[in-house]
Amino acid sequence: MGGDAAANPLRRKDFSNLAFEFRLEVEYEDVMPLIVGKVLIGAFVGVLIGMSGMGGGVALLPILIFGLGVPALTAVGSAAAFNAFTKVSASWIHWRNKTVNWSLVAALAAGSLPGTLLGALLLGHLRSVYGSEVNTILRTFIGVLLVCIPAFLLIQGRIEKFLAIKKRPANELYPAIVIIGLIAGFLVGVSSVGSGSVIMALLLTFVQSSPVVLVASDIAHAVALTGFASLLDWHLGMVDMSLVLPLLIGSIPGSFLGVKLSTVLPGQTLRFVLYLILMVCGARMLWA
């Protein structure tokens, strides 16, 4: 009897170890497919960005909200963090190549950083007033952006011709560029959309400069803009790093593949199809 009593603690310990190992195995089997799915989504978004040059927020948000069922608030914060990380390497390359117009970047940031703060403060206020219902409000706002931004990009050339817009050097347009930054920053603060697509479209419409310089300056500015937005979102508890990290892992090879495919596939047709898909996703959000 005494031997059995002495052995009971060991048996209970063995049983506890077996239960713990079983629980780890079950959790591993449940979690791994989800992680792999996030990595594949990151790769897919990376391919889209590499092929079309479209911003990560516009491409990623519909997939997070519809594909993974992520609440809109978390999707916005995580997309902002994803954008910030993905822009760093490209910005560094442009800095090395000396293609960044830092005066243009500073003018954009002078408007975009206050705009982002205003957008984040508005989100925080809406969440405190409406609680979880803010996700529905945010989905509607994102839906409007996903319809309007691609629609504008589709007819951008026609608008320029119709209005006979005369482009001017950046140093003659600094007040207007600050306003562009303010608008884009507010949109990013509220939705994480706008750091690339909105700013780039407006710069190409109004600013007389080499496209390479405009792209490089836009990307360099986006690092500061999305980085600041993601810090604000982190403070508000809107960033899910368990979502962001797998997306980043997948986006690295995806973006390289996208760049390769962009040299083979017809870029204009590709962008047209992507814009239409985004507009459908936006309409789906509005009528969900």
Residue frames as qw, qx, qy, qz and C-alpha x, y, z in Angstrom:
[[0.000, 0.884, 0.468, 0.000, 0.00, 0.00, 0.00],
 [0.308, -0.797, 0.089, 0.512, 2.78, 2.38, 0.95],
 [0.417, -0.137, 0.584, 0.683, 4.52, 1.68, -2.39],
 [0.219, 0.614, 0.659, 0.376, 1.33, 2.43, -4.34],
 [0.139, -0.929, -0.277, 0.200, 0.80, 5.68, -2.45],
 [0.379, -0.611, 0.305, 0.625, 4.34, 6.73, -3.15],
 [0.374, 0.095, 0.682, 0.621, 3.90, 5.95, -6.84],
 [0.207, 0.771, 0.601, -0.048, 0.63, 7.91, -7.22],
 [0.026, -0.858, 0.052, 0.511, 2.30, 11.34, -7.46],
 [0.240, -0.349, 0.682, 0.596, 4.54, 10.03, -10.24],
 [0.280, 0.400, 0.834, 0.257, 1.57, 8.56, -12.08],
 [0.126, 0.874, 0.392, -0.260, -0.33, 11.81, -11.75],
 [0.134, -0.721, 0.328, 0.595, 2.73, 13.67, -13.05],
 [0.283, -0.049, 0.810, 0.512, 3.04, 11.30, -16.02],
 [0.231, 0.649, 0.722, 0.061, -0.65, 11.78, -16.79],
 [0.012, 0.889, 0.122, -0.442, -0.27, 15.58, -16.58],
 [0.209, -0.496, 0.565, 0.626, 2.69, 15.47, -18.99],
 [0.279, 0.241, 0.851, 0.375, 0.72, 13.34, -21.43],
 [0.153, 0.812, 0.546, -0.142, -2.25, 15.71, -21.24],
 [0.084, -0.812, 0.139, 0.560, 0.03, 18.73, -21.79],
 [0.238, -0.261, 0.726, 0.590, 1.73, 17.10, -24.80],
 [0.256, 0.488, 0.812, 0.192, -1.67, 16.15, -26.25],
 [0.079, 0.883, 0.323, -0.330, -2.92, 19.72, -25.82],
 [0.147, -0.650, 0.403, 0.627, 0.20, 21.09, -27.55],
 [0.276, 0.027, 0.834, 0.476, -0.29, 18.65, -30.42],
 [0.203, 0.700, 0.685, 0.008, -3.95, 19.63, -30.85],
 [0.009, -0.886, -0.065, 0.460, -3.09, 23.36, -30.70],
 [0.249, -0.431, 0.604, 0.623, -0.29, 22.83, -33.24],
 [0.268, 0.297, 0.842, 0.362, -2.66, 21.04, -35.62],
 [0.116, 0.835, 0.520, -0.136, -5.21, 23.86, -35.23],
 [0.121, -0.861, 0.071, 0.488, -2.77, 26.77, -35.51],
 [0.434, -0.277, 0.602, 0.610, -0.42, 25.65, -38.28],
 [0.349, 0.515, 0.671, 0.402, -2.99, 25.70, -41.13],
 [0.009, -0.950, -0.292, 0.108, -4.02, 29.20, -40.05],
 [0.346, -0.712, 0.311, 0.526, -0.41, 30.43, -40.03],
 [0.439, 0.022, 0.697, 0.567, 0.23, 28.86, -43.45],
 [0.236, 0.748, 0.592, 0.185, -2.94, 30.50, -44.74],
 [0.127, -0.943, -0.053, 0.303, -1.76, 33.91, -43.53],
 [0.413, -0.456, 0.524, 0.589, 1.64, 33.39, -45.18],
 [0.387, 0.329, 0.727, 0.462, -0.07, 32.48, -48.47],
 [0.096, 0.910, 0.404, -0.015, -2.30, 35.56, -48.23],
 [0.278, -0.812, 0.208, 0.470, 0.82, 37.67, -47.66],
 [0.441, -0.132, 0.668, 0.585, 2.42, 36.10, -50.73],
 [0.299, 0.629, 0.663, 0.274, -0.70, 36.81, -52.80],
 [0.040, -0.965, -0.177, 0.187, -0.83, 40.44, -51.69],
 [0.405, -0.597, 0.416, 0.554, 2.91, 40.74, -52.38],
 [0.439, 0.213, 0.703, 0.518, 2.34, 39.48, -55.93],
 [0.162, 0.848, 0.492, 0.114, -0.45, 42.05, -56.44],
 [0.218, -0.907, 0.066, 0.355, 1.74, 44.87, -55.13],
 [0.465, -0.372, 0.566, 0.570, 4.70, 43.77, -57.25],
 [0.397, 0.380, 0.708, 0.443, 2.61, 43.44, -60.42],
 [0.084, 0.817, 0.486, 0.298, 0.45, 46.55, -60.15],
 [0.292, 0.271, -0.233, 0.887, 2.28, 48.90, -57.79],
 [0.458, -0.653, -0.302, -0.522, -0.94, 49.34, -55.82],
 [0.171, -0.550, 0.553, -0.603, -0.64, 50.11, -52.12],
 [0.242, 0.018, -0.952, 0.187, -0.77, 47.27, -49.60],
 [0.271, 0.178, 0.577, -0.749, -3.75, 48.70, -47.70],
 [0.611, 0.298, -0.159, -0.716, -6.05, 48.71, -50.71],
 [0.591, 0.231, -0.738, -0.231, -5.04, 45.16, -51.70],
 [0.240, 0.086, -0.889, 0.379, -4.95, 43.67, -48.20],
 [0.348, -0.027, 0.441, -0.827, -8.03, 45.03, -46.43],
 [0.765, 0.067, -0.201, -0.608, -10.71, 43.16, -48.47],
 [0.670, 0.152, -0.725, 0.036, -8.84, 39.87, -47.99],
 [0.116, 0.115, -0.742, 0.650, -8.50, 40.35, -44.22],
 [0.456, 0.031, 0.318, -0.831, -12.13, 41.37, -43.74],
 [0.819, 0.179, -0.163, -0.521, -13.76, 38.90, -46.14],
 [0.692, 0.308, -0.653, 0.011, -11.20, 36.09, -46.33],
 [0.392, 0.088, -0.765, 0.503, -10.15, 35.82, -42.68],
 [0.435, -0.704, -0.524, -0.200, -13.12, 37.51, -41.03],
 [0.445, -0.106, -0.359, 0.813, -10.87, 39.96, -39.19],
 [0.052, -0.845, -0.445, 0.293, -12.79, 42.80, -37.46],
 [0.422, 0.820, 0.132, 0.363, -12.44, 46.04, -39.40],
 [0.288, -0.929, 0.222, -0.067, -10.56, 47.84, -36.59],
 [0.724, -0.414, 0.493, 0.249, -7.94, 45.10, -36.32],
 [0.731, 0.439, 0.383, 0.355, -7.71, 44.85, -40.12],
 [0.206, 0.950, 0.002, 0.233, -6.99, 48.59, -40.39],
 [0.415, -0.826, 0.381, 0.011, -4.31, 48.59, -37.69],
 [0.785, -0.185, 0.533, 0.255, -2.63, 45.43, -38.94],
 [0.649, 0.630, 0.292, 0.310, -2.69, 46.63, -42.56],
 [0.029, 0.978, -0.163, 0.126, -1.00, 49.88, -41.50],
 [0.571, -0.621, 0.522, 0.122, 1.77, 47.95, -39.75],
 [0.804, 0.204, 0.493, 0.263, 2.13, 45.63, -42.76],
 [0.454, 0.853, 0.122, 0.227, 2.45, 48.64, -45.06],
 [0.220, -0.923, 0.316, -0.001, 5.10, 50.26, -42.87],
 [0.681, -0.390, 0.583, 0.211, 7.33, 47.19, -42.88],
 [0.745, 0.386, 0.473, 0.269, 6.94, 46.47, -46.60],
 [0.322, 0.936, 0.051, 0.134, 7.87, 50.03, -47.57],
 [0.475, -0.793, 0.300, 0.235, 11.18, 50.12, -45.65],
 [0.695, -0.128, 0.534, 0.464, 13.31, 48.04, -48.04],
 [0.471, 0.660, 0.425, 0.403, 12.02, 49.81, -51.16],
 [0.093, -0.995, -0.025, -0.034, 12.61, 53.19, -49.53],
 [0.595, -0.608, 0.387, 0.354, 16.17, 52.22, -48.65],
 [0.658, 0.214, 0.523, 0.497, 16.86, 51.21, -52.26],
 [0.261, 0.859, 0.292, 0.330, 15.54, 54.54, -53.57],
 [0.348, -0.919, 0.136, 0.125, 17.61, 56.38, -50.95],
 [0.682, -0.306, 0.474, 0.466, 20.70, 54.52, -52.12],
 [0.514, 0.433, 0.526, 0.521, 19.88, 55.45, -55.73],
 [0.143, -0.336, -0.091, 0.926, 19.38, 59.13, -54.72],
 [0.048, -0.365, -0.662, -0.652, 15.99, 59.30, -56.41],
 [0.253, -0.689, -0.643, 0.217, 14.08, 60.71, -53.41],
 [0.064, 0.596, 0.059, 0.798, 13.00, 64.37, -53.44],
 [0.381, -0.287, -0.695, 0.538, 13.26, 65.04, -49.70],
 [0.129, 0.061, 0.115, -0.983, 11.65, 68.48, -49.96],
 [0.565, -0.142, -0.495, -0.644, 8.60, 66.82, -51.49],
 [0.573, -0.229, -0.770, 0.163, 8.63, 64.17, -48.74],
 [0.190, -0.162, -0.497, 0.831, 8.81, 66.87, -46.05],
 [0.338, -0.029, -0.113, -0.934, 5.87, 68.78, -47.58],
 [0.638, -0.202, -0.643, -0.372, 3.76, 65.63, -47.71],
 [0.518, -0.216, -0.719, 0.411, 4.68, 64.71, -44.13],
 [0.006, -0.022, 0.284, -0.959, 3.84, 68.23, -42.90],
 [0.584, -0.093, -0.143, -0.794, 0.23, 67.49, -43.83],
 [0.725, -0.042, -0.647, -0.231, 0.01, 63.71, -43.50],
 [0.374, 0.002, -0.772, 0.515, 1.27, 63.27, -39.93],
 [0.261, 0.054, 0.398, -0.878, -1.29, 65.68, -38.40],
 [0.657, 0.059, -0.340, -0.670, -3.93, 64.16, -40.70],
 [0.598, 0.008, -0.801, 0.034, -3.09, 60.66, -39.46],
 [0.103, -0.039, -0.689, 0.717, -3.35, 61.80, -35.87],
 [0.468, 0.067, 0.092, -0.877, -6.77, 63.31, -36.55],
 [0.701, 0.057, -0.564, -0.433, -7.93, 60.09, -38.23],
 [0.479, -0.010, -0.826, 0.297, -6.72, 57.91, -35.35],
 [0.100, 0.049, 0.523, -0.845, -8.32, 60.20, -32.77],
 [0.606, 0.048, -0.170, -0.775, -11.60, 60.01, -34.70],
 [0.666, 0.014, -0.732, -0.143, -11.41, 56.20, -34.69],
 [0.276, -0.032, -0.767, 0.578, -10.75, 56.16, -30.96],
 [0.319, 0.057, 0.272, -0.906, -13.68, 58.51, -30.35],
 [0.683, 0.042, -0.403, -0.608, -16.03, 56.42, -32.51],
 [0.571, -0.003, -0.813, 0.111, -15.00, 53.26, -30.69],
 [0.075, -0.060, -0.661, 0.744, -15.65, 54.85, -27.30],
 [0.461, 0.113, 0.095, -0.875, -19.10, 56.02, -28.45],
 [0.783, 0.172, -0.269, -0.533, -20.29, 53.05, -30.53],
 [0.706, -0.322, 0.621, -0.104, -18.25, 50.14, -29.15],
 [0.512, -0.048, 0.791, 0.331, -18.06, 47.15, -31.49],
 [0.498, 0.737, 0.445, -0.104, -20.52, 48.85, -33.86],
 [0.008, 0.824, -0.328, -0.462, -17.59, 50.96, -35.06],
 [0.417, -0.157, 0.810, 0.382, -16.54, 47.93, -37.14],
 [0.423, 0.619, 0.657, 0.082, -19.72, 48.28, -39.20],
 [0.122, 0.950, 0.035, -0.285, -19.12, 52.03, -39.66],
 [0.254, -0.641, 0.585, 0.428, -15.52, 51.36, -40.67],
 [0.507, 0.158, 0.798, 0.285, -16.49, 48.65, -43.14],
 [0.368, 0.824, 0.429, -0.042, -18.83, 51.12, -44.84],
 [0.025, -0.916, 0.231, 0.326, -16.12, 53.79, -45.02],
 [0.386, -0.378, 0.745, 0.393, -13.58, 51.31, -46.42],
 [0.525, 0.440, 0.716, 0.134, -16.18, 50.13, -48.93],
 [0.271, 0.934, 0.146, -0.179, -16.64, 53.70, -50.19],
 [0.161, -0.770, 0.505, 0.355, -12.86, 54.09, -50.57],
 [0.485, -0.110, 0.817, 0.291, -12.51, 50.78, -52.41],
 [0.485, 0.671, 0.555, 0.082, -15.13, 51.93, -54.90],
 [0.144, 0.976, 0.045, -0.158, -13.99, 55.54, -55.30],
 [0.320, -0.701, 0.512, 0.380, -10.19, 55.16, -55.42],
 [0.505, 0.027, 0.759, 0.410, -10.06, 52.51, -58.20],
 [0.384, 0.776, 0.497, 0.058, -12.77, 54.41, -60.11],
 [0.014, -0.951, 0.138, 0.276, -10.65, 57.57, -59.94],
 [0.414, -0.471, 0.659, 0.416, -7.54, 55.66, -61.05],
 [0.554, 0.350, 0.715, 0.242, -9.45, 54.24, -64.01],
 [0.314, 0.845, 0.371, 0.224, -10.49, 57.66, -65.30],
 [0.445, -0.682, 0.028, 0.580, -7.50, 59.67, -64.08],
 [0.393, -0.044, 0.484, 0.781, -6.10, 60.25, -67.57],
 [0.070, 0.633, 0.614, 0.466, -9.45, 61.42, -68.90],
 [0.299, -0.873, -0.316, 0.223, -9.87, 63.84, -66.00],
 [0.450, -0.472, 0.214, 0.727, -6.45, 65.36, -66.72],
 [0.254, 0.206, 0.585, 0.742, -7.35, 65.86, -70.38],
 [0.082, -0.756, -0.605, -0.237, -10.82, 67.20, -69.65],
 [0.344, -0.882, -0.184, 0.266, -9.62, 69.74, -67.09],
 [0.565, 0.699, -0.121, 0.422, -6.48, 70.51, -69.12],
 [0.635, -0.754, 0.046, 0.160, -4.42, 70.38, -65.93],
 [0.485, 0.742, -0.348, 0.306, -1.03, 72.00, -66.34],
 [0.853, -0.347, -0.234, 0.312, 1.59, 70.29, -64.21],
 [0.036, 0.915, -0.256, 0.310, 4.02, 72.46, -62.24],
 [0.493, 0.328, -0.682, 0.430, 7.28, 71.76, -60.38],
 [0.591, -0.478, -0.623, 0.185, 6.94, 70.56, -56.80],
 [0.370, -0.206, -0.308, 0.852, 8.60, 73.69, -55.36],
 [0.179, -0.166, -0.190, -0.951, 5.74, 75.79, -56.77],
 [0.629, -0.330, -0.493, -0.502, 3.06, 73.58, -55.23],
 [0.270, 0.116, -0.804, 0.517, 4.15, 73.06, -51.64],
 [0.413, -0.031, 0.403, -0.816, 0.92, 74.42, -50.04],
 [0.799, 0.124, -0.244, -0.536, -1.15, 72.13, -52.29],
 [0.610, 0.214, -0.755, 0.109, 1.18, 69.19, -51.54],
 [0.057, -0.138, 0.713, -0.685, 0.71, 69.75, -47.80],
 [0.652, 0.063, 0.165, -0.738, -3.07, 69.58, -48.36],
 [0.771, 0.214, -0.546, -0.249, -2.64, 66.36, -50.37],
 [0.353, 0.202, -0.818, 0.407, -0.65, 64.95, -47.45],
 [0.332, -0.084, 0.507, -0.791, -3.32, 66.06, -44.97],
 [0.787, 0.110, -0.111, -0.597, -6.11, 64.31, -46.91],
 [0.735, 0.230, -0.638, -0.023, -4.11, 61.14, -47.45],
 [0.151, 0.247, -0.763, 0.578, -2.95, 61.10, -43.83],
 [0.552, -0.065, 0.354, -0.752, -6.51, 61.35, -42.55],
 [0.851, 0.168, -0.301, -0.395, -7.57, 58.47, -44.82],
 [0.574, 0.268, -0.736, 0.239, -4.66, 56.35, -43.60],
 [0.110, -0.229, 0.652, -0.714, -5.43, 57.18, -39.97],
 [0.691, 0.030, 0.246, -0.678, -9.02, 56.04, -40.41],
 [0.921, 0.254, 0.066, -0.288, -8.65, 53.18, -42.88],
 [0.621, -0.393, 0.560, 0.383, -4.93, 52.50, -43.63],
 [0.608, 0.514, 0.494, 0.349, -5.78, 53.22, -47.30],
 [0.193, 0.974, 0.121, 0.016, -4.17, 56.11, -49.16],
 [0.479, -0.706, 0.335, 0.400, -0.44, 56.11, -48.40],
 [0.415, -0.151, 0.674, 0.592, 0.37, 54.90, -51.91],
 [0.297, 0.505, 0.732, 0.347, -2.64, 54.94, -54.21],
 [0.022, 0.927, 0.364, -0.090, -4.16, 58.32, -53.31],
 [0.282, -0.793, 0.217, 0.494, -0.91, 60.28, -52.98],
 [0.440, -0.140, 0.658, 0.595, 0.67, 58.80, -56.09],
 [0.305, 0.631, 0.654, 0.284, -2.40, 59.49, -58.23],
 [0.033, -0.967, -0.209, 0.145, -2.54, 63.13, -57.11],
 [0.387, -0.639, 0.380, 0.545, 1.20, 63.70, -57.51],
 [0.436, 0.111, 0.705, 0.548, 1.12, 62.31, -61.04],
 [0.204, 0.788, 0.563, 0.144, -1.83, 64.57, -61.84],
 [0.064, -0.991, -0.119, 0.020, -0.41, 67.86, -60.58],
 [0.449, -0.752, 0.356, 0.327, 3.38, 67.63, -60.12],
 [0.681, 0.688, -0.251, -0.001, 5.84, 68.01, -62.98],
 [0.342, -0.651, 0.677, -0.029, 8.63, 65.57, -62.19],
 [0.369, 0.295, -0.858, -0.201, 10.16, 62.29, -63.26],
 [0.834, -0.279, -0.269, -0.394, 7.86, 59.33, -62.43],
 [0.744, 0.034, -0.554, 0.373, 10.83, 57.59, -60.80],
 [0.136, 0.236, -0.424, 0.864, 11.35, 60.54, -58.44],
 [0.567, -0.306, -0.016, -0.765, 7.63, 60.73, -57.63],
 [0.880, -0.159, -0.430, -0.126, 7.46, 56.98, -56.90],
 [0.599, 0.104, -0.541, 0.581, 10.62, 57.09, -54.78],
 [0.075, -0.281, 0.307, -0.906, 9.41, 60.12, -52.82],
 [0.716, -0.291, -0.185, -0.607, 5.98, 58.60, -52.30],
 [0.852, -0.113, -0.500, 0.106, 7.50, 55.37, -50.93],
 [0.402, 0.167, -0.493, 0.753, 9.91, 57.24, -48.64],
 [0.331, -0.300, 0.156, -0.881, 7.06, 59.34, -47.31],
 [0.798, -0.236, -0.379, -0.404, 4.89, 56.24, -46.86],
 [0.623, 0.001, -0.657, 0.425, 7.43, 54.79, -44.41],
 [0.039, 0.088, -0.431, 0.897, 6.93, 57.77, -42.08],
 [0.536, -0.162, -0.125, -0.819, 3.17, 57.94, -42.67],
 [0.829, -0.163, -0.470, -0.254, 2.34, 54.25, -42.18],
 [0.525, 0.059, -0.655, 0.541, 4.91, 53.91, -39.41],
 [0.137, -0.135, 0.354, -0.915, 3.28, 56.75, -37.46],
 [0.688, -0.146, -0.228, -0.673, -0.20, 55.35, -38.21],
 [0.775, -0.069, -0.628, 0.014, 0.77, 51.86, -37.01],
 [0.283, 0.078, -0.618, 0.730, 2.19, 53.28, -33.76],
 [0.401, -0.124, 0.162, -0.893, -1.09, 55.11, -33.13],
 [0.796, -0.073, -0.404, -0.445, -3.06, 51.96, -33.98],
 [0.593, 0.044, -0.727, 0.342, -0.83, 49.93, -31.65],
 [0.027, -0.107, 0.496, -0.861, -1.61, 52.37, -28.86],
 [0.619, -0.039, 0.008, -0.784, -5.32, 51.87, -29.58],
 [0.547, -0.119, 0.808, -0.185, -4.88, 48.07, -29.49],
 [0.732, 0.525, 0.067, -0.429, -5.70, 47.63, -33.19],
 [0.416, 0.611, -0.658, -0.145, -2.52, 45.82, -34.35],
 [0.941, -0.181, 0.251, -0.134, -2.40, 42.01, -34.27],
 [0.013, 0.707, -0.675, -0.210, 1.25, 40.99, -34.70],
 [0.549, -0.039, 0.835, 0.009, 0.29, 37.32, -34.96],
 [0.622, 0.671, 0.395, -0.079, -1.45, 38.40, -38.16],
 [0.223, 0.925, -0.237, -0.196, 1.15, 40.88, -39.40],
 [0.336, -0.592, 0.703, 0.206, 4.26, 38.67, -39.12],
 [0.624, 0.158, 0.746, 0.169, 3.01, 35.74, -41.29],
 [0.479, 0.835, 0.258, -0.077, 1.72, 38.25, -43.85],
 [0.009, 0.890, -0.403, -0.211, 5.17, 39.87, -44.01],
 [0.517, -0.313, 0.768, 0.211, 6.91, 36.50, -44.38],
 [0.612, 0.435, 0.648, 0.128, 4.72, 35.67, -47.37],
 [0.315, 0.922, 0.123, -0.186, 4.90, 39.12, -48.94],
 [0.261, -0.706, 0.512, 0.415, 8.69, 39.05, -49.42],
 [0.368, -0.042, 0.819, 0.439, 8.84, 36.26, -52.04],
 [0.361, 0.682, 0.634, -0.048, 5.42, 37.34, -53.35],
 [0.119, 0.912, -0.020, -0.393, 6.60, 40.85, -54.19],
 [0.225, -0.490, 0.686, 0.489, 9.66, 39.51, -56.02],
 [0.371, 0.272, 0.856, 0.235, 7.44, 37.18, -58.04],
 [0.264, 0.828, 0.435, -0.233, 5.05, 40.04, -58.77],
 [0.008, -0.794, 0.320, 0.516, 7.86, 42.22, -60.12],
 [0.276, -0.192, 0.839, 0.427, 8.96, 39.36, -62.38],
 [0.332, 0.516, 0.788, 0.060, 5.41, 38.80, -63.63],
 [0.158, 0.849, 0.183, -0.470, 4.96, 42.53, -64.30],
 [0.049, -0.563, 0.569, 0.597, 7.59, 42.28, -67.03],
 [0.130, 0.063, 0.932, 0.333, 5.62, 39.51, -68.77],
 [0.113, 0.630, 0.765, -0.074, 1.95, 40.32, -68.22],
 [0.134, 0.580, 0.295, 0.748, 0.24, 43.38, -69.76],
 [0.217, -0.134, -0.526, 0.811, 0.36, 45.97, -66.98],
 [0.304, -0.043, -0.050, -0.950, -2.53, 48.15, -68.12],
 [0.662, -0.190, -0.576, -0.441, -4.92, 45.21, -68.49],
 [0.539, -0.157, -0.730, 0.389, -3.78, 43.80, -65.16],
 [0.044, -0.078, -0.391, 0.916, -4.43, 47.06, -63.33],
 [0.470, -0.114, -0.285, -0.827, -7.83, 47.40, -65.01],
 [0.682, -0.225, -0.677, -0.159, -8.89, 43.94, -63.80],
 [0.426, -0.156, -0.637, 0.623, -7.53, 44.59, -60.30],
 [0.141, -0.034, 0.151, -0.978, -9.37, 47.92, -60.05],
 [0.608, -0.189, -0.432, -0.639, -12.63, 46.25, -61.07],
 [0.641, -0.209, -0.721, 0.160, -12.14, 43.52, -58.46],
 [0.233, -0.098, -0.494, 0.832, -11.51, 46.12, -55.75],
 [0.349, -0.102, -0.086, -0.928, -14.63, 48.03, -56.78],
 [0.687, -0.232, -0.599, -0.339, -16.68, 44.83, -56.50],
 [0.530, -0.185, -0.670, 0.486, -15.20, 44.18, -53.04],
 [0.004, -0.002, -0.265, 0.964, -16.05, 47.73, -52.01],
 [0.536, -0.172, -0.312, -0.766, -19.60, 47.37, -53.26],
 [0.671, -0.220, -0.708, -0.005, -19.87, 44.08, -51.37],
 [0.310, -0.127, -0.571, 0.750, -18.87, 45.88, -48.15],
 [0.225, -0.045, 0.039, -0.972, -21.49, 48.56, -48.73],
 [0.706, -0.097, -0.276, -0.645, -24.29, 46.06, -49.30],
 [0.354, 0.098, -0.902, 0.226, -23.17, 43.40, -46.82]]
